[in-house]
């Protein structure tokens, strides 16, 4: 997060929600939404632009600018749209690889590196970490992961529909729940491999 | 189902950069408005990683995916994770004996007058997802103690139990419950008046309250057949 004064920060949280815990949750949601927005617009530095957007919104709020929107998050979205346009203006124009002089050409082929990365087999550590993390994070939901991820193509749709019927939830709820499980698992595996 | 499919396709188009400006605006407004909509975008993005890992993306979709998601180390790492997860899931069979539902019913003739260990166990039928009915016989009056195993939902710390008709009308709802623990087992205990349980078919639902304060159904029994002594 960028350096906001305590007063500015408090004004921002106060506008988000009078309850500090809920305000914190709303702030996290807005931050994640901004990152998603800038990444989807293919910005080079989404974290910086997210901070810039939050800074601007917070300063305006602390200056007493009235917000004419029922949903405060949309106010941030409006600012983000300006910020992204500004970032495009300041960005040097792209050059095709073929147009670069020989001394400007990259020394390695990034696509070859990418292919190598993709073709590299998972390390033993990665596989061990995945198994350990599943046991650690979801000792009783292991079968849910198997059912959700094991099937392919048409079978996948049938298998997931059956899971929805069994659990009494909609497909969307199932997908969101599995997404949360996966994010937790991915973070556990990342930490395990790094350790 | 068609509606879900259309929505999924719209989000895929957004993520791959092929949605028109108006469509983009709509998707963005949605995910700025609610955490669930943002989580939905995350989940569709993961589906795309899975589809690429399973070689299901073709042509323009495939090249757009590579361009937008595999141009940095983080994206390549996510793809590697997706491939590992798919491989793991396809080489690990489901252990069918594990039960998702486990409802236990006890009856005590007088509210709170009898210690739990002396309670008469009328029926203790575990139910898994393939079982269509849990049969329960209750006294005409008194208190029914309902227990529900939530060991497999570690991420939720506050729950509610509800009793619904088969038309999803709510008949009864517990207050907010924190799980009790016994060894590694976590379970909820709730009390309801036997009068609430008329003869007939009901549905029991376990509702978890997420850290964001949202209520989500985590489990639902298929049917509970109640008869009265």
Interface residues (C-beta under 8 A of the other chain):
Chain A: X22 X25 X29 X30 X32 X33 X36 X37 X40 X42 X71 X73 X74 X76 X77 X114 X117 X118 X122 X126 X127 X130 X131 X134 X137 X138 X139 X140 X141 X142 X143 X145 X146 X147 X148 X149 X150 X152 X153 X166 X167 X168 X169 X171 X172 X173 X175 X176 X177 X178 X179 X180 X182 X183 X184 X185 X186 X189 X190
Chain B: X1 X4 X14 X15 X17 X28 X29 X31 X32 X33 X35 X36 X38 X39 X40 X41 X42 X43 X44 X46 X47 X50 X54 X56 X68 X70 X71 X73 X76 X77 X78 X79 X80 X81 X83 X84 X85 X86 X88 X89 X90 X92 X93 X94 X95 X98 X100 X129 X130 X151 X152 X154 X155 X203 X205 X211 X212 X213 X216 X217 X218 X219 X220 X222
